[in-house]
Amino acid sequence: MNQYDLSGEVAIVTGGAQGIGFAVAKRLAASGAKICIWDLSEELLEGAGKEIGAGTMTCKVDITQLGQLEQAADQVNSEFGKISVLANSAGIAGTNAPVEDYPPEEWARVIEINLTGTFNTNRSVVPYMKANGYGRIVNIASVAGKEGNPNASAYSASKAGVIGFTKSLGKELADLDIAVNCITPAAARTRIFDQMKKEHIDYMLSKIPRGRFVEVDEIANLVAWLASRENSFTTGGVFDISGGRATY
């Protein structure tokens, strides 16, 4: 399980107090990384920090607020001397509704959190990675960003944006030892399901040839490789983990 050596690395995990982010934080910690969890829930942050173990830094941040992220990144760098890994998992599903009924304010909220939040988190850590001459960024997108889910236009569009953003930043930093990749998982049974209608959940499951939802630990294992020094060539990549659903 600990085949990727992240000893000495400092990893920030957004949305790391629950769901996919928490699984990623645990997996990176098991491989030796020092963990800094950024999340919006103080209650969940406290529990996550205790479970992962001593030395884990937790910080309440809103990823839509760039100033908060810049301050948090400075705090991490001051405490640990560097930032070497970002696993960007924070996001929301948003409302399920056809486009003609989709509330414009909900569209704006989903885009702000999922897409602008990704820009903000990446922007806040890149200067430290460049100064250190090394970095690994993994953005959590979704198979919905490749294929689109009906009645989830904002979510699908936001995750497609994360894919495009990742490709762009990966090319910007390609001449440095900073890899920027994203993954496109199928749905996992996390608290994000609480935001979805049952028929939407059933639809997503029906599209997965494996016949089941992805496990958060399976996602975390892929992130661990992308976050390691063994991922020494790939950047601007999109890694599918959709159980056979994706067509490209």
Protein Blocks (a to p, Z undefined) as FASTA:
>chain_A
ZZpccehiacddehklgcjllmmmmmmmmnopacddddfblklmmmmmmmnoghiacddd
dfklmklmmmmmmmmmmmnopafbdcdfbdcebjaddfklmcfklmmmmmmmmmmmmmmm
mmmmmmmmmmnopacddddddfklmnopghilmmmmmmmmmmmmmmmmmmmmmmpccdcd
dddddddddfklmmpcfklmmmmmmmmmnopacdfklmmmmmmmmmpmklmmbghiacdd
ehomagZZ
